[in-house]
Amino acid sequence: MGRSSRATSTRSNPRSRSTLNALCSVLVCALLAPAAHSQGAADGVLKVCADPNNLPQSDEAGGGYENKIAEALARDLKRKLAYTFFPQRMGFVRQTLRAQDDTTKQFKCDVIIGVPKGYELTATTQPYMRSIYALVAPAREEFRKLTSAEDLLSLPPATLSKLRFGIFARSPATDWLLKNGLIGQAHIYAAQSGDPAEHPANIIERDLAAGNIDLAIVWGPVAGFLADRHQAGQPWLSVPFTPAADIKFDYEMSMGVRFGEKEWKDTLDQWISTHGDEIRNILTSYRVPMLEPTGTKVSAAGDGPRPPDAR
């Protein structure tokens, strides 16, 4: 009788049923949400989200420094390396880190190797790199004695006034040219191209080689990569800026993971903490200009060996 009465009470109370259903939904979601990642860890695969055509960071052939960092990470975690590739433009995180496979319902990938520290779309690990914007230019007479990008301002006015600068919109380069009255000499490229075959390195490489611009101000890893890769004719220089109080040229880079995956983030933090020298060697081999956490410049162009597969 008591059991029948309680059952009748539950059936006759819509609010009780809705509360029960809501509670069950919450519990199911709580159980399923972490499962998407735990399966990725259990199957022995390091699933990396990456751009298929964005050297020197990454490409499908594994030629970027982010590819090399991912390879080292997979080796030490004893996992097979697999990628989900998508152009690193609007929607990248949504289409990679947050996306689930239609069949398995597992997340497509579990880590983005390079995002800015504090990136708003992901949780971020401790930084593994601090780099800075740089200019890339042919080793012409007026550029050979530059020890920092700011030394451009000491060039004779007649020389400085004729220079054509290649820059990307909404970058620190725009602010620097505005500050120094040089914005009228800028060739400004869109911050993001709608063409997935285009990326900053090949845009600048093409126009600098053709003589459409005299120099470019770009993210330091791109400048170092272009200077290293250019083999025909006159060499190219990569000359970094120095950290400034009024214009932010330097940025720390971290790995990006989904919010709420503390154990996975801790694993990556531990790996970064214990593999600083190996990461630095990879970055140096790509001539990435790096700074210490204090802001002291470590290397202007990286003097290490050139990665043969980054050509």
N, C-alpha and C positions, 0 to 999 in steps of 0.2 A: 504493500500500500504506500509506504513512504517512498519507495523508488519510483512508483508510478506518479505520485504527486510531484516529485522533483522534476521528472521528465516533462510533465504537463506544464509546470511552471516555466521551464526553459523555452518550450515551444510557444507558449502564449506571450512571451516577453520579447518583442522584436529588438528592444535595446540590448538585452542580454546577448541575443544572437549576433548582433552587429559588433558588439564589443568583443565577443569571442572570436569572430571572424577577423577583426582588425588585429587582435593579439596574435592569432595564428599567422597572419600575413607578415607581421613584424618579425616573428620568430623564423619563418621560412626565409625571409630576405636576409636576416642576420646569418643564417646558416649557409646560404648560397653565395653571398657576396664574397667572402674570403675563399670559398672553394674554387672560384675561377682562377685565383692566383696559385693556391696550393697545388692544384693539378699541374700547373706549369712547372712548379718546382719539383714535383714528384716524378715527372716523366723524363727527367734528366736533360732538359733542353733550356738553354738560355735564349729567350725570345727577345730580340732587340728591335725597337722601332727606329727606322732610319730613312733618310732621303736617298733615292737611288742614283742621284746625279748632282752632287753638291760638293765636289772636291774644293779644298783639301780635307773637309770633314768626313764625308762618306760617299761611297758609290756602290753599285751592284757588284763590281769586281773586287771589292774589298780593298780599294786603293787609298782610303782616307785614314787620317790618324784616329778618328773615332772607331773605324773598323779594327784597327790594330789594338786599341784599348779593349774593345769588345772581345777580341780573340784571346787576349791575356786574361781577361776576367773569366771567360768560359773555361779556359784551361785550368785555372786555379779552383774554380767551383766544380770542376770535373763534369761539365755539361757540354752537350753538343750545341753549337751555335746556329741559330736560325734567325732569319730576318722577316719583318713585315715592312715592305717599302712603300712609301707614299711621299710625294713632293712636300717639302717642309714649307708649306704656305698656310693660308687660312684653312682651318679644319684639320690640320695635321694631327693634333692630339686626339681629336674626336674620332678620326679614322684609324688611329693606331692604338695608342695606349688605352683608350676608353672603349674601343670596339671589341665585340665578341664574335667569334666564329659562328656562323649560322647553324652549323651541324653540331659541333661539340659544346657550344655555349661557353667555351673558355675564352679568356682574353687573348687577342691576337698577338700581343707582345707585352713585355713586362718592364722595360726600361728604355729610356731615351738617353743616349750616352752624353749628349751635350745640350744643356739648357742653362740660361743665366741663373745664378744663385738667387733664390727667392722668387722664381718664376711663378706667376699667379695661377697657371693652369695645371701645375703638378706640385707634388711635394718634392723637395730637392735635398740631395745629399750634401755633405760638406764639399766645398770646392776642391777640384783637383788641378785647376789651372787659373792663373790670372794673366790675361794678355791685354794688349793695348792697340789702338789704331795706329796705322803707319802709312807712309806714302810709299808708292812703288813708282820707279822712274828709270828711264834708260840712263846709263852711266855717262851722261854728257858732261862737258866741262863744268857747267854751272851747278851740277848736282854732286860731283864727286867728293867735295869736301864737307858735305852735310854730315853732322854727327847726330842731329836730331831734326825732326820734321820742322820744328819751329825756326831752324836756321834759314829756312826759305825766306823769311822776312828780312834777312840781312843781305839778300841779293841786291844788286843795283836796281833802282826803281825802273829803269828802262827794260831790264830783263824780266823783273817780276811782273810788270804790267802786261807782258805778252804771253804769259803762261796760260795754258788751257787745262783746267782741273777737271778730272772725272770724279764725280762723287755720287753717292746714293742719297735720295731724299730721306729726310727725317733721321739723318745720322749726325754724329758729332762734327763731321766734316762741314756740314752746312753751317753750323753755329760758328765754327772757326773762320770760315771764309767771310761770313757776315761781320764778325767782330773785327776782322782785319781789312774790310773794304774790298774783298776780292770776289764776292759772290757773282759779280757781273761776268767773270771769266770762267764760270763753272758750266760744265756739261752735266746736267743732273739726270740720273737714271731713276726709274721707278724703284721704290723699295722692294717690290715684289713683281716679278714678271708673270704674266698669265701663261707663258710657254714653259712647260716642265723641262724642256731641253736646255733652257737658259739658267745660268746661275752667275753670281757676281764675278767669279774668277774668269769665266770665259768671256763675259761681256767686256771686262776691263782688258783682258789679254788681247782681244780682237781689236779694240779701238786704239790701244797703246801701240800695238804692232803696226797698225795702219797709219799712225801719225795723226789720228783724229783728236787726240789729247796729248799733252806733254807729260803729264803725270797723273796719278790717281791717289785719293785718300780713301783707304778701305780698312776693314778689320784686319788686325795684324797677321793672323794665320793666313789670310788670303794674300797679303803682300809678300810674306815670306815664301809661300808656295809658288807664286808667279815668278819671283826673282830666281828661285831655284830651278824652276822648270824651263825658263827661257834659255835656249841654247844658240839660237841663230843670231849672227851679227853682234851688235853691241850688247854687253851684259846689262842686266837690270839690277837696280838697287832696291833694297827694302830698308827704310829708315823710320824707326818708331817715333811717336810723340813721347813727351814726358807727361806724367800725371799732372793734372791741373786742378785748381780749386774751382774755377768758373765754368769749365767745360769738361764733362766726364768722358775721357777717352778710354779708360781701363775698366774691364769687367771680369768678374770671377765666374767660372763655368763649373757646373755641377752635373750630376746625373738626375734625371727626372723619373719619378715613380708615381703610382696612384696614391691619392690621399688615403690614410688609414692603414697602409701596409707597413707598419712600423718594423716588424721583424725583417722584412725584405730590405727596407731602407737601412736598418742597422747592419745587415750583412754587407751591403755595398759600402757603407761608411767604414766598416772595419777593413775591407779590401783596399779602399783608397788610402787609409791611414798607413797600411803596411806595404804599399807598393808605390810610394812617391817617386823613388828613383827610377823605377821602370817606366812609369808614366812620363816623367820628365825626359827620359831618353827617347821615347817615342815622339814627343812633341818637338824636341830639339832636332830630331832627324828630319822633321818637316819644316825646319827654320821658323818655328813659332816664336815670336818675341814674348818673353815671359818676365813677370815681375814677382818679387817676393811679396808676402802679405803686407809688409811695411810700405810697399810702393817702390822699393829700390829695383832698378832695372837689372835683370840677370843676364839677358842676352838680347842683342839687337836683331840678330838674324838667325841664330842657331848655327853652330859650326859643325854639327854632326854629319854623319853620312846621309846621302840622299836616298830616299826609299825608291827602289827601282820600279815598283809597281804603281807609283804615283805620277808617272809621266803622262 
